[in-house]
């Protein structure tokens, strides 16, 4: 997947992969349709950070969820 290009498909891909990696049930409320390409760079940074790590503390997962919430469409 080439994530260097801003696209709806890439946003969807990154959100789904973040949710898979974190394995958190309440992430069901976060849907790819809640995000647009205006926040692409920020979402890409979160995606890359999540993909680099193997384990997450509860506080890290909460911080990631909050950050994703901040990036949602208004």
PQR file of N, CA, C, O and H, with PARSE charges and radii, in Angstrom:
ATOM      1  N   UNK A   1       0.849  -1.176   0.000 -0.4000 1.5000
ATOM      2  CA  UNK A   1       0.000   0.000   0.000 -0.0000 2.0000
ATOM      3  C   UNK A   1       0.891   1.234   0.000  0.5500 1.7000
ATOM      4  O   UNK A   1       1.775   1.372   0.846 -0.5500 1.4000
ATOM      5  N   UNK A   2       0.657   2.122  -0.945 -0.4000 1.5000
ATOM      6  CA  UNK A   2       1.423   3.366  -1.050 -0.0000 2.0000
ATOM      7  C   UNK A   2       0.692   4.452  -0.269  0.5500 1.7000
ATOM      8  O   UNK A   2      -0.301   5.007  -0.742 -0.5500 1.4000
ATOM      9  H   UNK A   2      -0.061   2.010  -1.632  0.4000 1.0000
ATOM     10  N   UNK A   3       1.181   4.746   0.908 -0.4000 1.5000
ATOM     11  CA  UNK A   3       0.524   5.733   1.756 -0.0000 2.0000
ATOM     12  C   UNK A   3       1.050   7.145   1.537  0.5500 1.7000
ATOM     13  O   UNK A   3       0.670   8.065   2.261 -0.5500 1.4000
ATOM     14  H   UNK A   3       1.987   4.296   1.292  0.4000 1.0000
ATOM     15  N   UNK A   4       1.915   7.325   0.552 -0.4000 1.5000
ATOM     16  CA  UNK A   4       2.447   8.657   0.286 -0.0000 2.0000
ATOM     17  C   UNK A   4       1.428   9.534  -0.435  0.5500 1.7000
ATOM     18  O   UNK A   4       1.622  10.744  -0.547 -0.5500 1.4000
ATOM     19  H   UNK A   4       2.223   6.577  -0.036  0.4000 1.0000
ATOM     20  N   UNK A   5       0.350   8.937  -0.923 -0.4000 1.5000
ATOM     21  CA  UNK A   5      -0.685   9.669  -1.647 -0.0000 2.0000
ATOM     22  C   UNK A   5      -1.914   9.837  -0.768  0.5500 1.7000
ATOM     23  O   UNK A   5      -2.407   8.878  -0.175 -0.5500 1.4000
ATOM     24  H   UNK A   5       0.192   7.953  -0.833  0.4000 1.0000
ATOM     25  N   UNK A   6      -2.399  11.065  -0.695 -0.4000 1.5000
ATOM     26  CA  UNK A   6      -3.622  11.321   0.064 -0.0000 2.0000
ATOM     27  C   UNK A   6      -4.807  10.753  -0.712  0.5500 1.7000
ATOM     28  O   UNK A   6      -5.036  11.109  -1.868 -0.5500 1.4000
ATOM     29  H   UNK A   6      -1.999  11.844  -1.177  0.4000 1.0000
ATOM     30  N   UNK A   7      -5.554   9.868  -0.061 -0.4000 1.5000
ATOM     31  CA  UNK A   7      -6.759   9.337  -0.686 -0.0000 2.0000
ATOM     32  C   UNK A   7      -7.700   8.800   0.379  0.5500 1.7000
ATOM     33  O   UNK A   7      -7.281   8.479   1.491 -0.5500 1.4000
ATOM     34  H   UNK A   7      -5.368   9.579   0.878  0.4000 1.0000
ATOM     35  N   UNK A   8      -8.960   8.708   0.032 -0.4000 1.5000
ATOM     36  CA  UNK A   8      -9.955   8.153   0.941 -0.0000 2.0000
ATOM     37  C   UNK A   8      -9.613   6.699   1.248  0.5500 1.7000
ATOM     38  O   UNK A   8      -9.764   6.248   2.383 -0.5500 1.4000
ATOM     39  H   UNK A   8      -9.301   8.969  -0.872  0.4000 1.0000
ATOM     40  N   UNK A   9      -9.155   5.973   0.240 -0.4000 1.5000
ATOM     41  CA  UNK A   9      -8.797   4.568   0.429 -0.0000 2.0000
ATOM     42  C   UNK A   9      -7.656   4.415   1.437  0.5500 1.7000
ATOM     43  O   UNK A   9      -7.676   3.506   2.267 -0.5500 1.4000
ATOM     44  H   UNK A   9      -9.032   6.340  -0.682  0.4000 1.0000
ATOM     45  N   UNK A  10      -6.672   5.297   1.364 -0.4000 1.5000
ATOM     46  CA  UNK A  10      -5.552   5.236   2.305 -0.0000 2.0000
ATOM     47  C   UNK A  10      -5.990   5.583   3.722  0.5500 1.7000
ATOM     48  O   UNK A  10      -5.512   4.981   4.684 -0.5500 1.4000
ATOM     49  H   UNK A  10      -6.655   6.035   0.690  0.4000 1.0000
ATOM     50  N   UNK A  11      -6.890   6.543   3.859 -0.4000 1.5000
ATOM     51  CA  UNK A  11      -7.432   6.885   5.174 -0.0000 2.0000
ATOM     52  C   UNK A  11      -8.146   5.665   5.747  0.5500 1.7000
ATOM     53  O   UNK A  11      -7.937   5.311   6.908 -0.5500 1.4000
ATOM     54  H   UNK A  11      -7.279   7.032   3.077  0.4000 1.0000
ATOM     55  N   UNK A  12      -8.977   5.029   4.950 -0.4000 1.5000
ATOM     56  CA  UNK A  12      -9.701   3.833   5.392 -0.0000 2.0000
ATOM     57  C   UNK A  12      -8.730   2.730   5.812  0.5500 1.7000
ATOM     58  O   UNK A  12      -8.907   2.095   6.853 -0.5500 1.4000
ATOM     59  H   UNK A  12      -9.147   5.316   4.007  0.4000 1.0000
ATOM     60  N   UNK A  13      -7.712   2.512   4.997 -0.4000 1.5000
ATOM     61  CA  UNK A  13      -6.720   1.479   5.281 -0.0000 2.0000
ATOM     62  C   UNK A  13      -6.025   1.746   6.626  0.5500 1.7000
ATOM     63  O   UNK A  13      -5.916   0.849   7.462 -0.5500 1.4000
ATOM     64  H   UNK A  13      -7.568   3.027   4.153  0.4000 1.0000
ATOM     65  N   UNK A  14      -5.559   2.984   6.827 -0.4000 1.5000
ATOM     66  CA  UNK A  14      -4.828   3.306   8.050 -0.0000 2.0000
ATOM     67  C   UNK A  14      -5.713   3.156   9.283  0.5500 1.7000
ATOM     68  O   UNK A  14      -5.268   2.606  10.291 -0.5500 1.4000
ATOM     69  H   UNK A  14      -5.648   3.713   6.148  0.4000 1.0000
ATOM     70  N   UNK A  15      -6.936   3.625   9.226 -0.4000 1.5000
ATOM     71  CA  UNK A  15      -7.839   3.517  10.369 -0.0000 2.0000
ATOM     72  C   UNK A  15      -8.086   2.054  10.709  0.5500 1.7000
ATOM     73  O   UNK A  15      -8.033   1.671  11.878 -0.5500 1.4000
ATOM     74  H   UNK A  15      -7.297   4.072   8.407  0.4000 1.0000
ATOM     75  N   UNK A  16      -8.352   1.241   9.707 -0.4000 1.5000
ATOM     76  CA  UNK A  16      -8.610  -0.182   9.959 -0.0000 2.0000
ATOM     77  C   UNK A  16      -7.386  -0.884  10.540  0.5500 1.7000
ATOM     78  O   UNK A  16      -7.521  -1.713  11.440 -0.5500 1.4000
ATOM     79  H   UNK A  16      -8.394   1.552   8.757  0.4000 1.0000
ATOM     80  N   UNK A  17      -6.202  -0.566  10.042 -0.4000 1.5000
ATOM     81  CA  UNK A  17      -4.978  -1.181  10.555 -0.0000 2.0000
ATOM     82  C   UNK A  17      -4.678  -0.734  11.989  0.5500 1.7000
ATOM     83  O   UNK A  17      -4.208  -1.534  12.797 -0.5500 1.4000
ATOM     84  H   UNK A  17      -6.092   0.108   9.311  0.4000 1.0000
ATOM     85  N   UNK A  18      -4.941   0.514  12.305 -0.4000 1.5000
ATOM     86  CA  UNK A  18      -4.751   0.995  13.675 -0.0000 2.0000
ATOM     87  C   UNK A  18      -5.691   0.238  14.603  0.5500 1.7000
ATOM     88  O   UNK A  18      -5.278  -0.223  15.667 -0.5500 1.4000
ATOM     89  H   UNK A  18      -5.323   1.164  11.648  0.4000 1.0000
ATOM     90  N   UNK A  19      -6.940   0.110  14.208 -0.4000 1.5000
ATOM     91  CA  UNK A  19      -7.912  -0.606  15.033 -0.0000 2.0000
ATOM     92  C   UNK A  19      -7.506  -2.068  15.219  0.5500 1.7000
ATOM     93  O   UNK A  19      -7.615  -2.604  16.322 -0.5500 1.4000
ATOM     94  H   UNK A  19      -7.275   0.484  13.343  0.4000 1.0000
ATOM     95  N   UNK A  20      -7.043  -2.711  14.156 -0.4000 1.5000
ATOM     96  CA  UNK A  20      -6.599  -4.108  14.253 -0.0000 2.0000
ATOM     97  C   UNK A  20      -5.420  -4.249  15.208  0.5500 1.7000
ATOM     98  O   UNK A  20      -5.401  -5.144  16.053 -0.5500 1.4000
ATOM     99  H   UNK A  20      -6.955  -2.275  13.260  0.4000 1.0000
ATOM    100  N   UNK A  21      -4.446  -3.370  15.069 -0.4000 1.5000
ATOM    101  CA  UNK A  21      -3.229  -3.466  15.863 -0.0000 2.0000
ATOM    102  C   UNK A  21      -3.510  -3.236  17.347  0.5500 1.7000
ATOM    103  O   UNK A  21      -2.925  -3.901  18.202 -0.5500 1.4000
ATOM    104  H   UNK A  21      -4.462  -2.644  14.382  0.4000 1.0000
ATOM    105  N   UNK A  22      -4.393  -2.308  17.649 -0.4000 1.5000
ATOM    106  CA  UNK A  22      -4.669  -1.987  19.040 -0.0000 2.0000
ATOM    107  C   UNK A  22      -5.649  -2.966  19.681  0.5500 1.7000
ATOM    108  O   UNK A  22      -5.669  -3.105  20.904 -0.5500 1.4000
ATOM    109  H   UNK A  22      -4.869  -1.768  16.955  0.4000 1.0000
ATOM    110  N   UNK A  23      -6.456  -3.641  18.878 -0.4000 1.5000
ATOM    111  CA  UNK A  23      -7.386  -4.657  19.378 -0.0000 2.0000
ATOM    112  C   UNK A  23      -8.235  -4.151  20.536  0.5500 1.7000
ATOM    113  O   UNK A  23      -8.359  -4.809  21.569 -0.5500 1.4000
ATOM    114  H   UNK A  23      -6.440  -3.528  17.884  0.4000 1.0000
ATOM    115  N   UNK A  24      -8.803  -2.999  20.351 -0.4000 1.5000
ATOM    116  CA  UNK A  24      -9.621  -2.404  21.402 -0.0000 2.0000
ATOM    117  C   UNK A  24     -11.068  -2.364  20.940  0.5500 1.7000
ATOM    118  O   UNK A  24     -11.364  -1.896  19.841 -0.5500 1.4000
ATOM    119  H   UNK A  24      -8.703  -2.464  19.512  0.4000 1.0000
ATOM    120  N   UNK A  25     -11.959  -2.851  21.774 -0.4000 1.5000
ATOM    121  CA  UNK A  25     -13.350  -2.951  21.387 -0.0000 2.0000
ATOM    122  C   UNK A  25     -14.009  -1.598  21.158  0.5500 1.7000
ATOM    123  O   UNK A  25     -14.800  -1.467  20.224 -0.5500 1.4000
ATOM    124  H   UNK A  25     -11.719  -3.232  22.667  0.4000 1.0000
ATOM    125  N   UNK A  26     -13.720  -0.599  21.961 -0.4000 1.5000
ATOM    126  CA  UNK A  26     -14.401   0.683  21.813 -0.0000 2.0000
ATOM    127  C   UNK A  26     -13.942   1.475  20.586  0.5500 1.7000
ATOM    128  O   UNK A  26     -14.452   2.565  20.330 -0.5500 1.4000
ATOM    129  H   UNK A  26     -13.077  -0.705  22.719  0.4000 1.0000
ATOM    130  N   UNK A  27     -12.994   0.941  19.834 -0.4000 1.5000
ATOM    131  CA  UNK A  27     -12.591   1.594  18.595 -0.0000 2.0000
ATOM    132  C   UNK A  27     -13.646   1.397  17.507  0.5500 1.7000
ATOM    133  O   UNK A  27     -13.529   1.969  16.423 -0.5500 1.4000
ATOM    134  H   UNK A  27     -12.580   0.055  20.042  0.4000 1.0000
ATOM    135  N   UNK A  28     -14.675   0.593  17.786 -0.4000 1.5000
ATOM    136  CA  UNK A  28     -15.758   0.414  16.827 -0.0000 2.0000
ATOM    137  C   UNK A  28     -16.466   1.718  16.527  0.5500 1.7000
ATOM    138  O   UNK A  28     -17.074   1.873  15.468 -0.5500 1.4000
ATOM    139  H   UNK A  28     -14.770   0.128  18.666  0.4000 1.0000
ATOM    140  N   UNK A  29     -16.388   2.647  17.451 -0.4000 1.5000
ATOM    141  CA  UNK A  29     -17.008   3.954  17.248 -0.0000 2.0000
ATOM    142  C   UNK A  29     -16.212   4.818  16.279  0.5500 1.7000
ATOM    143  O   UNK A  29     -16.708   5.839  15.800 -0.5500 1.4000
ATOM    144  H   UNK A  29     -15.893   2.521  18.311  0.4000 1.0000
ATOM    145  N   UNK A  30     -14.996   4.417  15.993 -0.4000 1.5000
ATOM    146  CA  UNK A  30     -14.151   5.174  15.060 -0.0000 2.0000
ATOM    147  C   UNK A  30     -14.233   4.517  13.696  0.5500 1.7000
ATOM    148  O   UNK A  30     -13.768   3.395  13.498 -0.5500 1.4000
ATOM    149  H   UNK A  30     -14.593   3.588  16.382  0.4000 1.0000
ATOM    150  N   UNK A  31     -14.828   5.228  12.769 -0.4000 1.5000
ATOM    151  CA  UNK A  31     -15.013   4.698  11.420 -0.0000 2.0000
ATOM    152  C   UNK A  31     -14.196   5.524  10.435  0.5500 1.7000
ATOM    153  O   UNK A  31     -14.018   6.726  10.632 -0.5500 1.4000
ATOM    154  H   UNK A  31     -15.206   6.140  12.929  0.4000 1.0000
ATOM    155  N   UNK A  32     -13.700   4.893   9.381 -0.4000 1.5000
ATOM    156  CA  UNK A  32     -12.944   5.640   8.382 -0.0000 2.0000
ATOM    157  C   UNK A  32     -13.704   6.839   7.814  0.5500 1.7000
ATOM    158  O   UNK A  32     -13.098   7.845   7.445 -0.5500 1.4000
ATOM    159  H   UNK A  32     -13.844   3.917   9.221  0.4000 1.0000
ATOM    160  N   UNK A  33     -15.024   6.730   7.746 -0.4000 1.5000
ATOM    161  CA  UNK A  33     -15.822   7.836   7.200 -0.0000 2.0000
ATOM    162  C   UNK A  33     -15.801   9.077   8.096  0.5500 1.7000
ATOM    163  O   UNK A  33     -16.232  10.148   7.669 -0.5500 1.4000
ATOM    164  H   UNK A  33     -15.516   5.912   8.046  0.4000 1.0000
ATOM    165  N   UNK A  34     -15.310   8.948   9.324 -0.4000 1.5000
ATOM    166  CA  UNK A  34     -15.221  10.083  10.241 -0.0000 2.0000
ATOM    167  C   UNK A  34     -14.020  10.983   9.926  0.5500 1.7000
ATOM    168  O   UNK A  34     -13.866  12.047  10.525 -0.5500 1.4000
ATOM    169  H   UNK A  34     -14.960   8.078   9.670  0.4000 1.0000
ATOM    170  N   UNK A  35     -13.185  10.558   9.002 -0.4000 1.5000
ATOM    171  CA  UNK A  35     -11.947  11.285   8.705 -0.0000 2.0000
ATOM    172  C   UNK A  35     -11.934  11.722   7.244  0.5500 1.7000
ATOM    173  O   UNK A  35     -12.532  11.078   6.382 -0.5500 1.4000
ATOM    174  H   UNK A  35     -13.310   9.693   8.516  0.4000 1.0000
ATOM    175  N   UNK A  36     -11.252  12.809   6.988 -0.4000 1.5000
ATOM    176  CA  UNK A  36     -11.077  13.229   5.605 -0.0000 2.0000
ATOM    177  C   UNK A  36      -9.603  13.467   5.322  0.5500 1.7000
ATOM    178  O   UNK A  36      -8.754  13.329   6.203 -0.5500 1.4000
ATOM    179  H   UNK A  36     -10.766  13.332   7.688  0.4000 1.0000
ATOM    180  N   UNK A  37      -9.320  13.823   4.095 -0.4000 1.5000
ATOM    181  CA  UNK A  37      -7.933  13.958   3.663 -0.0000 2.0000
ATOM    182  C   UNK A  37      -7.242  15.197   4.225  0.5500 1.7000
ATOM    183  O   UNK A  37      -6.022  15.314   4.109 -0.5500 1.4000
ATOM    184  H   UNK A  37     -10.010  13.935   3.379  0.4000 1.0000
ATOM    185  N   UNK A  38      -7.977  16.117   4.825 -0.4000 1.5000
ATOM    186  CA  UNK A  38      -7.357  17.327   5.388 -0.0000 2.0000
ATOM    187  C   UNK A  38      -6.434  17.006   6.554  0.5500 1.7000
ATOM    188  O   UNK A  38      -5.486  17.748   6.814 -0.5500 1.4000
ATOM    189  H   UNK A  38      -8.968  16.022   4.920  0.4000 1.0000
ATOM    190  N   UNK A  39      -6.694  15.929   7.247 -0.4000 1.5000
ATOM    191  CA  UNK A  39      -5.886  15.529   8.399 -0.0000 2.0000
ATOM    192  C   UNK A  39      -4.975  14.355   8.059  0.5500 1.7000
ATOM    193  O   UNK A  39      -4.546  13.625   8.952 -0.5500 1.4000
ATOM    194  H   UNK A  39      -7.463  15.327   7.036  0.4000 1.0000
ATOM    195  N   UNK A  40      -4.683  14.173   6.810 -0.4000 1.5000
ATOM    196  CA  UNK A  40      -3.951  12.997   6.341 -0.0000 2.0000
ATOM    197  C   UNK A  40      -2.579  12.861   6.993  0.5500 1.7000
ATOM    198  O   UNK A  40      -2.213  11.777   7.447 -0.5500 1.4000
ATOM    199  H   UNK A  40      -5.031  14.766   6.084  0.4000 1.0000
ATOM    200  N   UNK A  41      -1.825  13.944   7.040 -0.4000 1.5000
ATOM    201  CA  UNK A  41      -0.467  13.874   7.587 -0.0000 2.0000
ATOM    202  C   UNK A  41      -0.490  13.460   9.053  0.5500 1.7000
ATOM    203  O   UNK A  41       0.322  12.639   9.482 -0.5500 1.4000
ATOM    204  H   UNK A  41      -2.122  14.824   6.671  0.4000 1.0000
ATOM    205  N   UNK A  42      -1.417  14.025   9.822 -0.4000 1.5000
ATOM    206  CA  UNK A  42      -1.528  13.687  11.235 -0.0000 2.0000
ATOM    207  C   UNK A  42      -1.917  12.225  11.412  0.5500 1.7000
ATOM    208  O   UNK A  42      -1.376  11.529  12.271 -0.5500 1.4000
ATOM    209  H   UNK A  42      -2.076  14.692   9.474  0.4000 1.0000
ATOM    210  N   UNK A  43      -2.857  11.768  10.595 -0.4000 1.5000
ATOM    211  CA  UNK A  43      -3.282  10.372  10.657 -0.0000 2.0000
ATOM    212  C   UNK A  43      -2.140   9.440  10.264  0.5500 1.7000
ATOM    213  O   UNK A  43      -1.970   8.382  10.871 -0.5500 1.4000
ATOM    214  H   UNK A  43      -3.297  12.334   9.897  0.4000 1.0000
ATOM    215  N   UNK A  44      -1.370   9.814   9.273 -0.4000 1.5000
ATOM    216  CA  UNK A  44      -0.225   9.018   8.841 -0.0000 2.0000
ATOM    217  C   UNK A  44       0.807   8.902   9.962  0.5500 1.7000
ATOM    218  O   UNK A  44       1.383   7.833  10.164 -0.5500 1.4000
ATOM    219  H   UNK A  44      -1.508  10.673   8.781  0.4000 1.0000
ATOM    220  N   UNK A  45       1.045   9.994  10.690 -0.4000 1.5000
ATOM    221  CA  UNK A  45       1.982   9.948  11.817 -0.0000 2.0000
ATOM    222  C   UNK A  45       1.509   8.968  12.887  0.5500 1.7000
ATOM    223  O   UNK A  45       2.304   8.188  13.412 -0.5500 1.4000
ATOM    224  H   UNK A  45       0.577  10.863  10.526  0.4000 1.0000
ATOM    225  N   UNK A  46       0.223   9.007  13.211 -0.4000 1.5000
ATOM    226  CA  UNK A  46      -0.324   8.083  14.212 -0.0000 2.0000
ATOM    227  C   UNK A  46      -0.197   6.653  13.706  0.5500 1.7000
ATOM    228  O   UNK A  46       0.212   5.761  14.448 -0.5500 1.4000
ATOM    229  H   UNK A  46      -0.423   9.640  12.785  0.4000 1.0000
ATOM    230  N   UNK A  47      -0.547   6.439  12.450 -0.4000 1.5000
ATOM    231  CA  UNK A  47      -0.465   5.102  11.853 -0.0000 2.0000
ATOM    232  C   UNK A  47       0.964   4.555  11.936  0.5500 1.7000
ATOM    233  O   UNK A  47       1.170   3.417  12.357 -0.5500 1.4000
ATOM    234  H   UNK A  47      -0.880   7.164  11.848  0.4000 1.0000
ATOM    235  N   UNK A  48       1.939   5.358  11.540 -0.4000 1.5000
ATOM    236  CA  UNK A  48       3.332   4.910  11.540 -0.0000 2.0000
ATOM    237  C   UNK A  48       3.812   4.595  12.956  0.5500 1.7000
ATOM    238  O   UNK A  48       4.537   3.621  13.161 -0.5500 1.4000
ATOM    239  H   UNK A  48       1.771   6.283  11.198  0.4000 1.0000
ATOM    240  N   UNK A  49       3.417   5.403  13.927 -0.4000 1.5000
ATOM    241  CA  UNK A  49       3.805   5.158  15.312 -0.0000 2.0000
ATOM    242  C   UNK A  49       3.189   3.857  15.817  0.5500 1.7000
ATOM    243  O   UNK A  49       3.866   3.056  16.462 -0.5500 1.4000
ATOM    244  H   UNK A  49       2.827   6.194  13.761  0.4000 1.0000
ATOM    245  N   UNK A  50       1.920   3.648  15.528 -0.4000 1.5000
ATOM    246  CA  UNK A  50       1.234   2.431  15.976 -0.0000 2.0000
ATOM    247  C   UNK A  50       1.859   1.196  15.336  0.5500 1.7000
ATOM    248  O   UNK A  50       2.030   0.176  16.004 -0.5500 1.4000
ATOM    249  H   UNK A  50       1.370   4.298  15.005  0.4000 1.0000
ATOM    250  N   UNK A  51       2.200   1.272  14.065 -0.4000 1.5000
ATOM    251  CA  UNK A  51       2.755   0.119  13.359 -0.0000 2.0000
ATOM    252  C   UNK A  51       4.163  -0.224  13.853  0.5500 1.7000
ATOM    253  O   UNK A  51       4.578  -1.380  13.766 -0.5500 1.4000
ATOM    254  H   UNK A  51       2.062   2.101  13.522  0.4000 1.0000
ATOM    255  N   UNK A  52       4.900   0.758  14.369 -0.4000 1.5000
ATOM    256  CA  UNK A  52       6.263   0.517  14.867 -0.0000 2.0000
ATOM    257  C   UNK A  52       6.288  -0.218  16.193  0.5500 1.7000
ATOM    258  O   UNK A  52       7.225  -0.965  16.473 -0.5500 1.4000
ATOM    259  H   UNK A  52       4.563   1.697  14.440  0.4000 1.0000
ATOM    260  N   UNK A  53       5.271  -0.016  17.008 -0.4000 1.5000
ATOM    261  CA  UNK A  53       5.266  -0.572  18.365 -0.0000 2.0000
ATOM    262  C   UNK A  53       4.597  -1.939  18.400  0.5500 1.7000
ATOM    263  O   UNK A  53       3.686  -2.223  17.623 -0.5500 1.4000
ATOM    264  H   UNK A  53       4.509   0.591  16.781  0.4000 1.0000
ATOM    265  N   UNK A  54       5.066  -2.778  19.316 -0.4000 1.5000
ATOM    266  CA  UNK A  54       4.470  -4.099  19.492 -0.0000 2.0000
ATOM    267  C   UNK A  54       3.465  -4.141  20.633  0.5500 1.7000
ATOM    268  O   UNK A  54       2.489  -4.890  20.581 -0.5500 1.4000
ATOM    269  H   UNK A  54       5.806  -2.547  19.948  0.4000 1.0000
ATOM    270  N   UNK A  55       3.701  -3.341  21.656 -0.4000 1.5000
ATOM    271  CA  UNK A  55       2.840  -3.330  22.839 -0.0000 2.0000
ATOM    272  C   UNK A  55       2.455  -1.901  23.180  0.5500 1.7000
ATOM    273  O   UNK A  55       3.205  -0.956  22.937 -0.5500 1.4000
ATOM    274  H   UNK A  55       4.494  -2.733  21.699  0.4000 1.0000
ATOM    275  N   UNK A  56       1.255  -1.768  23.755 -0.4000 1.5000
ATOM    276  CA  UNK A  56       0.758  -0.457  24.144 -0.0000 2.0000
ATOM    277  C   UNK A  56       0.212  -0.529  25.558  0.5500 1.7000
ATOM    278  O   UNK A  56      -0.492  -1.473  25.918 -0.5500 1.4000
ATOM    279  H   UNK A  56       0.645  -2.535  23.952  0.4000 1.0000
ATOM    280  N   UNK A  57       0.539   0.467  26.347 -0.4000 1.5000
ATOM    281  CA  UNK A  57      -0.048   0.551  27.683 -0.0000 2.0000
ATOM    282  C   UNK A  57      -1.477   1.078  27.545  0.5500 1.7000
ATOM    283  O   UNK A  57      -1.872   1.580  26.493 -0.5500 1.4000
ATOM    284  H   UNK A  57       1.111   1.234  26.054  0.4000 1.0000
ATOM    285  N   UNK A  58      -2.222   0.953  28.607 -0.4000 1.5000
ATOM    286  CA  UNK A  58      -3.586   1.464  28.596 -0.0000 2.0000
ATOM    287  C   UNK A  58      -3.598   2.961  28.345  0.5500 1.7000
ATOM    288  O   UNK A  58      -4.443   3.458  27.601 -0.5500 1.4000
ATOM    289  H   UNK A  58      -1.900   0.544  29.462  0.4000 1.0000
ATOM    290  N   UNK A  59      -2.681   3.678  28.951 -0.4000 1.5000
ATOM    291  CA  UNK A  59      -2.633   5.134  28.767 -0.0000 2.0000
ATOM    292  C   UNK A  59      -2.240   5.498  27.336  0.5500 1.7000
ATOM    293  O   UNK A  59      -2.731   6.491  26.799 -0.5500 1.4000
ATOM    294  H   UNK A  59      -1.994   3.274  29.555  0.4000 1.0000
ATOM    295  N   UNK A  60      -1.365   4.711  26.713 -0.4000 1.5000
ATOM    296  CA  UNK A  60      -1.016   4.970  25.310 -0.0000 2.0000
ATOM    297  C   UNK A  60      -2.222   4.750  24.402  0.5500 1.7000
ATOM    298  O   UNK A  60      -2.472   5.544  23.495 -0.5500 1.4000
ATOM    299  H   UNK A  60      -0.966   3.905  27.150  0.4000 1.0000
ATOM    300  N   UNK A  61      -2.969   3.671  24.644 -0.4000 1.5000
ATOM    301  CA  UNK A  61      -4.160   3.412  23.829 -0.0000 2.0000
ATOM    302  C   UNK A  61      -5.188   4.530  24.009  0.5500 1.7000
ATOM    303  O   UNK A  61      -5.832   4.951  23.048 -0.5500 1.4000
ATOM    304  H   UNK A  61      -2.766   3.026  25.381  0.4000 1.0000
ATOM    305  N   UNK A  62      -5.333   4.999  25.236 -0.4000 1.5000
ATOM    306  CA  UNK A  62      -6.266   6.089  25.493 -0.0000 2.0000
ATOM    307  C   UNK A  62      -5.821   7.356  24.769  0.5500 1.7000
ATOM    308  O   UNK A  62      -6.648   8.061  24.191 -0.5500 1.4000
ATOM    309  H   UNK A  62      -4.809   4.657  26.016  0.4000 1.0000
ATOM    310  N   UNK A  63      -4.533   7.647  24.794 -0.4000 1.5000
ATOM    311  CA  UNK A  63      -4.008   8.833  24.114 -0.0000 2.0000
ATOM    312  C   UNK A  63      -4.208   8.735  22.605  0.5500 1.7000
ATOM    313  O   UNK A  63      -4.540   9.729  21.958 -0.5500 1.4000
ATOM    314  H   UNK A  63      -3.861   7.074  25.263  0.4000 1.0000
ATOM    315  N   UNK A  64      -4.009   7.556  22.045 -0.4000 1.5000
ATOM    316  CA  UNK A  64      -4.210   7.364  20.607 -0.0000 2.0000
ATOM    317  C   UNK A  64      -5.683   7.562  20.259  0.5500 1.7000
ATOM    318  O   UNK A  64      -6.008   8.223  19.273 -0.5500 1.4000
ATOM    319  H   UNK A  64      -3.738   6.749  22.570  0.4000 1.0000
ATOM    320  N   UNK A  65      -6.567   6.991  21.067 -0.4000 1.5000
ATOM    321  CA  UNK A  65      -8.003   7.152  20.830 -0.0000 2.0000
ATOM    322  C   UNK A  65      -8.410   8.625  20.907  0.5500 1.7000
ATOM    323  O   UNK A  65      -9.203   9.100  20.094 -0.5500 1.4000
ATOM    324  H   UNK A  65      -6.302   6.454  21.868  0.4000 1.0000
ATOM    325  N   UNK A  66      -7.863   9.339  21.885 -0.4000 1.5000
ATOM    326  CA  UNK A  66      -8.166  10.766  22.015 -0.0000 2.0000
ATOM    327  C   UNK A  66      -7.663  11.547  20.812  0.5500 1.7000
ATOM    328  O   UNK A  66      -8.356  12.425  20.299 -0.5500 1.4000
ATOM    329  H   UNK A  66      -7.219   8.954  22.545  0.4000 1.0000
ATOM    330  N   UNK A  67      -6.458  11.224  20.363 -0.4000 1.5000
ATOM    331  CA  UNK A  67      -5.896  11.920  19.204 -0.0000 2.0000
ATOM    332  C   UNK A  67      -6.722  11.651  17.958  0.5500 1.7000
ATOM    333  O   UNK A  67      -6.988  12.563  17.176 -0.5500 1.4000
ATOM    334  H   UNK A  67      -5.895  10.510  20.780  0.4000 1.0000
ATOM    335  N   UNK A  68      -7.125  10.413  17.772 -0.4000 1.5000
ATOM    336  CA  UNK A  68      -7.987  10.085  16.627 -0.0000 2.0000
ATOM    337  C   UNK A  68      -9.306  10.848  16.746  0.5500 1.7000
ATOM    338  O   UNK A  68      -9.833  11.333  15.745 -0.5500 1.4000
ATOM    339  H   UNK A  68      -6.908   9.671  18.408  0.4000 1.0000
ATOM    340  N   UNK A  69      -9.832  10.955  17.945 -0.4000 1.5000
ATOM    341  CA  UNK A  69     -11.057  11.723  18.164 -0.0000 2.0000
ATOM    342  C   UNK A  69     -10.885  13.182  17.796  0.5500 1.7000
ATOM    343  O   UNK A  69     -11.805  13.806  17.267 -0.5500 1.4000
ATOM    344  H   UNK A  69      -9.403  10.561  18.758  0.4000 1.0000
ATOM    345  N   UNK A  70      -9.711  13.728  18.072 -0.4000 1.5000
ATOM    346  CA  UNK A  70      -9.431  15.124  17.727 -0.0000 2.0000
ATOM    347  C   UNK A  70      -9.347  15.340  16.216  0.5500 1.7000
ATOM    348  O   UNK A  70      -9.598  16.441  15.726 -0.5500 1.4000
ATOM    349  H   UNK A  70      -8.964  13.221  18.501  0.4000 1.0000
ATOM    350  N   UNK A  71      -8.993  14.282  15.480 -0.4000 1.5000
ATOM    351  CA  UNK A  71      -8.838  14.399  14.024 -0.0000 2.0000
ATOM    352  C   UNK A  71     -10.143  14.190  13.269  0.5500 1.7000
ATOM    353  O   UNK A  71     -10.208  14.416  12.061 -0.5500 1.4000
ATOM    354  H   UNK A  71      -8.789  13.387  15.877  0.4000 1.0000
ATOM    355  N   UNK A  72     -11.178  13.760  13.976 -0.4000 1.5000
ATOM    356  CA  UNK A  72     -12.449  13.490  13.316 -0.0000 2.0000
ATOM    357  C   UNK A  72     -13.018  14.742  12.669  0.5500 1.7000
ATOM    358  O   UNK A  72     -12.773  15.862  13.117 -0.5500 1.4000
ATOM    359  H   UNK A  72     -11.125  13.577  14.957  0.4000 1.0000
ATOM    360  N   UNK A  73     -13.785  14.527  11.604 -0.4000 1.5000
ATOM    361  CA  UNK A  73     -14.473  15.638  10.936 -0.0000 2.0000
ATOM    362  C   UNK A  73     -15.367  16.345  11.929  0.5500 1.7000
ATOM    363  O   UNK A  73     -15.986  15.718  12.789 -0.5500 1.4000
ATOM    364  H   UNK A  73     -13.984  13.617  11.240  0.4000 1.0000
ATOM    365  N   UNK A  74     -15.427  17.643  11.802 -0.4000 1.5000
ATOM    366  CA  UNK A  74     -16.302  18.433  12.702 -0.0000 2.0000
ATOM    367  C   UNK A  74     -17.703  18.490  12.154  0.5500 1.7000
ATOM    368  O   UNK A  74     -18.579  19.104  12.763 -0.5500 1.4000
ATOM    369  H   UNK A  74     -14.924  18.153  11.103  0.4000 1.0000
TER
END
